[in-house]
Amino acid sequence: MFRIRLHGRGGQGMKTAAQILGRAFFLAGFEVQDAPRYGAERRGAPIFAYVRAARAAIKERGVITWPDLVIVADESLVPVPAAGVLQGLTPRTVFLINSTETAAVWQERLKLSGPALTLPAGEGITERVDLPHIGAICAGAAARLIGAVGREQLAEAMRVELAGLGEVVAEKNLTQALAAYDAMASHEGCVAEGTQIAARDYARPAWTDLPLEAAALAAPDIHAALTSELANTGVWRTLRPVIDYAHCNRCAWVCSTLCPDGAIRVDPDHTPRIDYDHCKGCMVCVAVCPPHAVRATDEREMQA
């Protein structure tokens, strides 16, 4: 069975990549599972999707903890513990990352015991707004690394899964995916199928005794107000909204009310201020600003 895990951020197309790869496997004669895993977070939050493919019925369920292939679409996820990109890597796991750094750098940086490869996703993508195509690129690269999915099957899977996006968008994604498929030709078939995981081999985890505490400490109740302020969700952001105050009409009730995270405060003179520690970069404020005084900028450029 092939077990594949794709890591990215909300809005980068990991769910779609899993659907494309799953359909391509199906067209190649495999039994397939594909599913995303994410919560209620918005754009920029770490998410992952996974694909299982086998020639026989698949009885495994749940997330993949021992992957044969891990794909990381955004290198900024690596140091984020919640993203879990390194979970379950073994000496036989192929690690593919979208990065301008070389595979050797990542091999040394992460002390990987298995093979590492870099994704040729930077070619042709110079603007952050083009990052939705990264999902198609991941699917194309994965199909070639597996070696069991043909170019025609990948193309057909993409046409079906992206049919609702319009011909122009679908063709652009297809071009990117096939380019990634061709670029991985020298590594074709480097991902090997993992062995079946038998229930008889299951071992219970070690038992941990926890001390009893008073209900005021241990009960699942939040007694303190504004605890969400302690979670710095600004690190999820890939795009940053910036207000051009020369064009701002100070109609701050619009952007501040429609901000889903309440990350825009309003000064007494009705001037809006963005709280970048908690702004996730969903760009709702960019879309709703009446005078178009809020623009989207690349987060990496703002940090440079």
Summary of the structure (lengths in Angstrom):
residues: 304
radius of gyration: 22.0
end to end distance: 43.5
largest distance: 68.0
contacts: 895
relative contact order: 0.14
helix: 37%
strand: 17%
